[in-house]
Amino acid sequence: MKPTISITYCPKCGWMLRSAYMAQELLSTFTGSIHGVTLVPSDNSGVFRVSINDTLIFDRSSARRFPEIKELKQLVRDHINPGMDLGHSDRKA
């Protein structure tokens, strides 16, 4: 079964649009490799987490920042398909 990515975000902080943008990027990049992306509004303030099934791959409170989209794509790829080429997202600046 294909994995589902969940983005849990704080709606009180206004992070829904950021979450939707990241979901769009992940859906575009991993078409055919994932079941989908779920946006989950949190009841707790300041939450921004990304999980694949039940595995946490990014937590804003631990990292003390939001992920760059390139970084997020690499984290997802490394978890679901380590051999996948991300094209320009894999190239170093």
URNOR-V727202 format. One record per backbone hydrogen bond with DSSP energy under -1.0 kcal/mol. NH is the residue of the N-H (numbers start at 1). CO is the residue of the C=O. If there is no record, write none. Layout:
BEGIN
nh:NH co:CO
nh:NH co:CO
END
This chain:
BEGIN
nh:5 co:36
nh:6 co:51
nh:7 co:38
nh:8 co:49
nh:9 co:40
nh:14 co:11
nh:15 co:10
nh:19 co:15
nh:20 co:16
nh:21 co:17
nh:22 co:18
nh:23 co:19
nh:24 co:20
nh:25 co:21
nh:26 co:22
nh:27 co:23
nh:28 co:24
nh:29 co:25
nh:30 co:26
nh:33 co:30
nh:34 co:30
nh:35 co:3
nh:38 co:5
nh:40 co:7
nh:42 co:9
nh:49 co:8
nh:50 co:58
nh:51 co:6
nh:52 co:55
nh:53 co:4
nh:55 co:52
nh:57 co:50
nh:58 co:50
nh:60 co:48
nh:63 co:59
nh:64 co:60
nh:72 co:68
nh:73 co:69
nh:74 co:70
nh:75 co:71
nh:76 co:72
nh:77 co:73
nh:78 co:74
nh:79 co:75
nh:80 co:76
nh:81 co:77
nh:84 co:81
nh:89 co:86
nh:90 co:87
END
